[in-house]
Amino acid sequence: MSKSNTFETDLLELVFNATAISSLASGSTTTSLWVSLHEGDPGEAGDQTTNETAYTAYTRIAVDRVSTGWVVASGSVSPNAAITFPQATATTTGTIDYASVGMSSSGAGYLIYSGALSPTINYGQNVTPQLSTDSAITED
């Protein structure tokens, strides 16, 4: 059984824009969602810390939970602007191959969505990881 196309879009609007689904769910008082980067799949049983990158200066980035923060259309959601993470300040290198969206600025946090990045992000000193507006989460 699958979700209808309308419900897929409504569900994304509820999560990312705090738009209520009439007679089913109300919007939340949570004003931001937190985007994190991972060096491995956090998995469905994971939380925001599962395989989260730890390069020097890294922090999660808040994106407002409104239509100016996230663009929802036809069962897909993308950031309205590029999500830019802090520049790596140490010589340590690695590969970021997953991103996730969750509810916490730090710690275990409730993981809402996660997915593989293509292309992956190789980081090292002076690299500034970024997710573009072409990054998308799709319900289907």
C-alpha positions as CSV (number, residue, x, y, z in Angstrom):
1,M,0.0,0.0,0.0
2,S,1.3,3.4,-0.8
3,K,0.5,7.0,0.1
4,S,-1.5,9.2,-2.4
5,N,0.4,11.9,-4.2
6,T,-1.6,14.6,-2.4
7,F,-0.9,13.1,1.0
8,E,2.8,12.8,0.2
9,T,2.9,16.5,-0.4
10,D,0.7,17.3,2.6
11,L,3.0,15.2,4.8
12,L,6.1,17.1,3.6
13,E,4.3,20.4,4.2
14,L,3.4,19.3,7.7
15,V,7.0,18.3,8.6
16,F,8.9,21.0,6.8
17,N,6.5,24.0,6.7
18,A,4.4,23.3,9.8
19,T,1.3,23.3,7.6
20,A,-1.6,21.5,9.2
21,I,-3.4,18.6,7.4
22,S,-7.1,19.3,7.8
23,S,-8.8,16.9,10.2
24,L,-5.7,14.8,10.6
25,A,-2.7,16.7,12.0
26,S,-1.9,20.2,13.3
27,G,1.3,22.1,12.7
28,S,3.9,22.1,15.5
29,T,5.5,24.8,17.6
30,T,8.9,23.5,16.5
31,T,10.3,26.4,14.5
32,S,13.5,24.8,13.0
33,L,14.7,21.5,11.7
34,W,18.4,20.6,12.0
35,V,20.4,19.3,9.1
36,S,23.4,17.1,9.9
37,L,26.1,15.4,7.8
38,H,27.2,11.7,8.2
39,E,30.1,9.6,7.2
40,G,27.9,6.5,7.0
41,D,24.2,5.7,6.8
42,P,22.4,6.6,10.1
43,G,19.9,3.9,9.2
44,E,16.3,3.7,10.2
45,A,17.1,2.7,13.8
46,G,19.7,5.5,14.1
47,D,19.5,9.0,15.6
48,Q,21.2,12.3,14.6
49,T,24.5,11.2,16.1
50,T,24.7,7.9,14.3
51,N,27.8,8.1,12.0
52,E,27.6,11.9,12.2
53,T,30.7,13.6,11.0
54,A,33.0,15.3,13.5
55,Y,35.4,17.4,11.5
56,T,36.8,20.3,13.4
57,A,34.3,23.3,13.5
58,Y,31.4,21.1,12.3
59,T,27.9,21.9,13.7
60,R,24.4,21.1,12.6
61,I,22.6,23.8,10.7
62,A,19.1,25.0,11.5
63,V,16.6,25.6,8.7
64,D,13.4,27.4,9.5
65,R,10.3,25.2,9.3
66,V,8.4,27.5,6.8
67,S,8.1,27.8,3.1
68,T,11.0,30.3,2.9
69,G,13.2,27.6,4.5
70,W,11.9,24.6,2.5
71,V,10.2,24.3,-0.9
72,V,7.6,21.6,-1.0
73,A,6.1,20.5,-4.4
74,S,4.8,17.3,-5.9
75,G,5.9,15.0,-3.1
76,S,9.4,16.4,-2.9
77,V,11.1,18.9,-0.6
78,S,14.3,20.9,-1.1
79,P,16.0,23.7,0.8
80,N,15.0,27.1,-0.4
81,A,18.7,28.2,-0.1
82,A,22.0,26.4,0.0
83,I,22.7,24.9,3.4
84,T,26.3,25.8,4.2
85,F,28.1,24.1,7.1
86,P,31.2,25.5,8.9
87,Q,34.5,25.3,7.1
88,A,36.8,22.5,8.3
89,T,39.7,24.0,10.2
90,A,42.0,21.0,10.8
91,T,44.0,18.8,8.3
92,T,41.9,15.7,9.0
93,T,40.2,14.4,5.9
94,G,37.1,12.3,5.3
95,T,34.1,11.7,3.1
96,I,30.5,12.7,3.9
97,D,28.1,10.5,2.1
98,Y,24.8,11.0,4.0
99,A,22.7,13.9,5.2
100,S,19.8,13.9,7.6
101,V,17.1,16.2,9.0
102,G,16.2,16.0,12.6
103,M,14.8,17.8,15.6
104,S,17.9,18.7,17.7
105,S,20.8,21.1,17.5
106,S,23.1,18.6,19.2
107,G,23.0,15.2,20.8
108,A,21.1,12.1,19.9
109,G,18.1,13.9,18.5
110,Y,15.0,12.6,16.7
111,L,15.9,11.6,13.1
112,I,13.2,12.4,10.6
113,Y,14.8,11.8,7.2
114,S,18.2,10.6,6.0
115,G,19.6,9.8,2.7
116,A,22.7,9.2,0.6
117,L,24.4,12.2,-1.0
118,S,25.4,12.2,-4.7
119,P,28.0,13.4,-5.2
120,T,29.6,12.8,-1.8
121,I,31.5,15.6,0.0
122,N,35.2,15.2,0.6
123,Y,36.3,17.4,3.4
124,G,39.7,18.6,4.6
125,Q,41.2,21.8,5.9
126,N,39.5,24.9,4.4
127,V,36.7,22.9,2.8
128,T,33.2,24.3,3.4
129,P,30.6,21.5,3.0
130,Q,27.3,22.6,1.4
131,L,24.0,21.1,0.3
132,S,22.5,22.9,-2.7
133,T,18.9,23.7,-3.5
134,D,19.1,20.7,-5.9
135,S,19.2,18.4,-2.8
136,A,15.8,16.8,-2.4
137,I,13.8,14.5,-0.1
138,T,11.1,12.6,-2.0
139,E,8.1,10.8,-0.6
140,D,7.1,7.8,-2.6
